């Protein structure tokens, strides 16, 4: 029997709908784990989080515990955090530097390269047992793009660079903020759960339609602080307040006019007078290094990029790396980090972190509003999805050409890719 469609597209009627069971049904989540998280490139971490041989971070990625680390030669590695003997995790610390990964259950130990080096009572094993065959398992594919490390559990996956498609343009814009082209994760992580389906955070992360209502408190704060917010002059880099774009393979972006200010580009009153000379110096360096046009692109626009399925790079008042995984059909775990140029001064770093916490932090202006909104959506959908089965996502469908950031073409790009993969297509096909 043919499965019912969960995403309906009627181009003639300019109608796009998503079935709300996609947000509540555990069997749909099971299929997502197999057909999306097991076949797509999934973000693991940033190379700057593991600087020296033996450095490691443990985290859950696509439902698996992994050790994100550097081996004895300084190469980036990703190991599955499970002992080859009985399956216990061999590293139970969140981060650190290790010479060995030791399983507390029976004492098997593995070196930085993942090789099994210690087996208590090894002489009791038969001749067929060979330690070299029982090193820590690794995902079949691990690749990086400009410091961002991804894994793929599909051994036949397309290359990461091909998978990222047009998203690389926007990652490059972030990297251009640094004179050396190098960014680093700033120490510390925000971690919290949201009682909502993970796909709702995808939508929220690049949905500017909700800005004026959900984030009214933030906008009022900016205005009262003396921040001027007005449409750009004719001939600006972007129309109105910004655009929404598809980037291929389900990735999409909102590319916005910058009125909120950026600690790497433009001073606004909330940064304080003391920060003004530093921000002006940074802007001058951008112009000298990149030229007027590229510097304006880096400094005068900001963007929220979604790399399908679950990586968000918010390049706004600060740069935020956010990833999230489902804990159940109606709950997700979110992790977020601040990202900054390795070569910025302490005063610039202080402004960056203040911006990060003020807007994107769990206690900031934006994130609590968004969490409240998503949990309200989930509660409404949970209770009424049988009576009200479809969500409408057709904003902007009647327009020809460019779409605004408040339209929904970029949201539709995510859902179309989700639908293709859930119906058995392979990423990139």
N, C-alpha and C positions, 0 to 999 in steps of 0.2 A: 504494500500500500504506500502511495506517495505521501511523504510527510507534508503537513500544512506549511505554507510559506510564513515566515516570521517577519520578513521585510517585504513590503509591497511598494512597487514603483510604477506609477502610471504617468508617463511623460506627457501624454496627450492632455490629461486632465490636470497636469502639474500637481500631482498628489504623491506624497511620500509618507509611509506609515511604518511604525515599528510595533510589533506585538509586545504587549507588556509582560507576557509570560517570560520573555528573555531576561527580566529583572528579578524573577522570583522562583523559577523552576529549577530545582537541584539537578534534574537530568540534563538540562541545558548546560549547566556549569560543568558537568562531567564531560560533555562533548567539547566544550571550550578547552578544557585541559588537554584533551587528545588532539583536537584539530586546530587549535590556535597556539597554546602555550608550548606544545610539543613540536611545532613545525616552524614557528617564527623565530627570528633573532630577538633574544630577550636581554635587556640590560642587566649587567652584573655589578659593575662599579667603575670607578675612575682610577686610572693608573697611579694618580697622586696619593691614593689612600694606602698604597703599599710601596714604600720608597726603597727599602733595603732588602737584601736577601733574608728570607725568614719572616718578613712582615706578613701578616695575614689579617683578614676580616672574615668572620663567618656570618652568613645570612641565608635566608630562604629565597630561592629563585625558581619560579615556575613549579612550586610545590616540593622542591628538593632542597635539603640542607647542603650548602656548598662551602668550601674553603677557598676564598679568593686570596691569592698569595703570590709571593715571588720565591722562586726556587734558588738553589745554591749558586746558579749562574746569573741570577737577577732577572730571569725571564718571568713574565706574568703567566700564572697557571690558575686553573679552576679545577678543584678536586671535589668529587662527591663525598660529603662528610659522613661516611659509613664504613665501618670496619669490614674487611673482606672475610672475617671469621664468622661473626654472628650478627653483624649489622649495627652495633652501637655506634654513636657518633664518636669520632676519635679526637675532635677538638670541641670543647664545650665553653671556651672563652669567646667573648664577642670580638676581640681584636688583640693584637700583641705581636711579639716576635718569638718564633719557636725554632729550636734545632730539630725537635722531633714532635710528631703528633702521636699521642699515646692513648690507647684504648684502655679505659679503667676497668673494663669487664674482665678480660683475660690477659691483659698486658701486652697485646701485640702493639708494635710501634713502627712508625713510618717516618722516613726522613723528609727534608724539604722538597725533594724531587718526587715524592709520592711512593718511593720504593719501600717495600716491606723489609725492615732491617732487624727486627727483634721478634722472636717467637719463643716464649718461655716453654721449656720442655720440648724443644724442636726434635730431639732424638726419638720421641714417641710417635712421630708421624711416619707413614710409610715412604718408601723411595719415590713414589709417584708425586709426593708433595714437593713443589718447587717454589721457594719464596719469590723468585723473580716473576712468577705468574700471578701473584696476589698483591700487587701494588694497588694504591688507591685508584679507583675508577675516575675517568674524566669524561665530560661531555664530548661527543664526537667532533664538535666544531666550536672553536673559540677564536674570535677575531676582535680587533680594535679599530676604531676610527678616531684619530686625533685625541687619543687618551681615554675615550669612552669604550669600555670593554663589554662585549656581548657574547652570549653562548647560544648554541642551537642544538637541540637534541635530535635533529634530523640529519643523519650522516650525508644525505644527498642534497642538503640545502644549497641554495644559490649563495654567492659570496655576499659578505656584509655590505660592501660598497654598492653592489647592484641592488641589494634589498633596501638600503637607505634612500636610493633614488634622489629626488629633489630635496630631501631633508638635509643633505650635505651642505647646500647653499646657506642654510640658516645656522647650522653648527659652525660653519666657517665665519659667519658674521660674529658669533659669540667669541670665537678664538681671536678675531682681529682686535678685540679690546686690549689684548696683551701685547706690549712691544716685542716680546720674545715669541709670541704665538703659543704660550704655555699657560694653562690654567690649573688650579688646584682646588680640591675639595677642602674647605675650611673646617677645621676640627670640630666635631660635634654633629649630631644627627637629631632630627625631629621624628618621632615615631608615635603614631596614634592610630586607633581604629575608628572606622566610620560605619555606622549601622545602615549600609546601603550597598547596592550592587556595584561592582567595580567599574562597570561601563558608564555609570552616572558621573563618576569623576573624570573619565575621558571627556564626556560632553562638556561638563562644567569648566574644564581646564582651558578650552578655547571657545567658549560661548560668551561673546560680549553683549549679547542681547540682554543678559541679566544685570549688567553693570549698573545702570541707572537706578534700578530698584533695590536689588540685593545689597549693593555696596554704597548706598546713599550716604551713610555715615562717613565713609572714607572720603567721598567726593566733597561733602560739606566741610570736612576737616581741611582738605586741601584749599578750598576756596577761602575759608576763614583765615588760613595761614598766609594768604596772599598769592597763591599759585594761580596764574592766569590759564584758563582752559577755554580755548576757542578753536574753531575749525581753522585749518592751515590756509595760508595764502594760495591763490591760484598758481599752479606750476610746482607745487610741493611734490615731494617724492611719492606721496600716497594721497588718494582722494579722501574727502570727508575726514573721518577719524581713522580709517584703515580698511583693509580688505581681508577676505578669507580665501585661502588657496588650497587646492589639492596638490599633493607632491608625489603621488604614486604609491602603490602598495599599501594603501590605507593611511599613509601619513598625511598630515595637513597642518596648516598654520593660520593664525591670525597675525597680520602684519600691520602694526598700528602706528599712528602719529604719536610721538612722545610728548605728552604734556605733564606727565607726573614727575619728570626729572630723572636723571640717571647719575649716580655718583661717579661714573666714568665719562660723563659727557656734558651734563647741563646742571647748573646749580638752580635750586628752588629754595624758597624761604625756610622750609622745614628742616633743611640741612644745617642752618645756622650760618652766620657771617664768617665764622672761623674756617668753614670748609670751602668758601668761595675761591680763594687763590689756588688751592689744590685742584679743584675741579676745572678751573680755567686752564691750569697747566696741563692737565690730562687732555683736555680738548685740543690744545695747541699741539701736543705730541701726536694725537691722532691725525690731524691735518698734515703735519710735517711728514709723517710716515706713510700715510695712505692716500694723500691728496684730498682736495676739498670734497669731491663727490663721494668717495668711499667713506670718508670720515663722517659726512652727513648721514650716510646710510647706517653706519654703526651707531652714531650718537643721537640722531634725531628720529629714529624709529625704534619701536620695541616689539617683541614678538612672543607669542606662546606657541610652541612647537610640540605637536604630539607625534611621537614615533610609535607606530602601531606595534604591539597593542597597548602598551602600558607605561611608556616613558614620556614624561613631560619635561621640557626645558622652558622655563619661564624666564625670558630675558627682558625684564621690565625695570622696576625700580632697583632691583638687584638680579643676579642670576641664580635661579633655583633649579636643582635637579630633583625631580619627584618621580617615584615609582610606587606601584601599588599592586597588590595581589589579592585575589579573593580568598577569604577564610571560609565562606559559605556563599550560597546564592544571595544572601542579603547582608553580608558583612565583608569588609575589606580591611587590610592593614596597609597603612601609608607610611612611606619613609621619604624624608626630604633633607637635602643638604644645600648649603650655600657654596657657590663656586666663584672663584675670583682669580685675577691674574697673579702669577707667582711673583711678579716684579712690582706690585703696587706698594706704596708707602704705608706705614702704620696708620697715618691719618686717613688715607683713602680706604683702607681696610675697615677702620672704625665706622666710617660713613656707610660702607657697603653692608656691614652686619646690622647696623641700626635700621637700614632700609629693609633688609631681609626680615628682621623680627617684627618691624612695625606693620608690614603689609602681609607677608606670607606666613609668619610664625603662627603656631597654634593659638597664641594669645593676641595675635595682631588684629588689624582691621578687617582683613579679607577672609582668612581661613575659617574663623568661627562662623561667619555669615554663610560661607559655602557649605560647611558641614551641616549647619542647621537646615539649609535648603535641601541638600541631598537626602538627609534623614526624613524630611517632610515629604519629599517625593516618594521615598521608599515606603513610608507608612501609608500614603495614599494609594499607591499601586498595590501594595500587599492586600489591602482591604477591599479593593474595588476592581481588580484586574479582570474578574469574570464578567462583571457588568459593563465595564468600560475597557475593552480589550486592546485598543489601539492608541498609540501616541502619534501626534501629527508633527512632521518635521519637514514641512514644505516651504518654509520662509525663503524667499528669493528665487524659487523655481521658475517663476514667470519672467525673470529678468534675462536679458541677453548679455553675454560678456561678463565683465568683472562683477564679483560679488562683494558686498560689504562685510566687515567683521561681525555685524549684527545679523547677517543672513545665515543660512544653515547648510550651504554647500559643503563646507569642510566637515561638519558633523555627518552629513550624508556620506561623504567619502569613507569615514570610519565604518559606518554601518554597512555600506556596500561591500567593503572588504571582509568584514565580519561575516556577512551573509554568504559570500563566495566560499570562504574557508569552511564554514559550518556545513555547507552543502557538498564538501569534498574536494574543492579546488586546492591546489598547492600555492603557497606564496610565490608571487611573480608570474603565475600562469595567466 
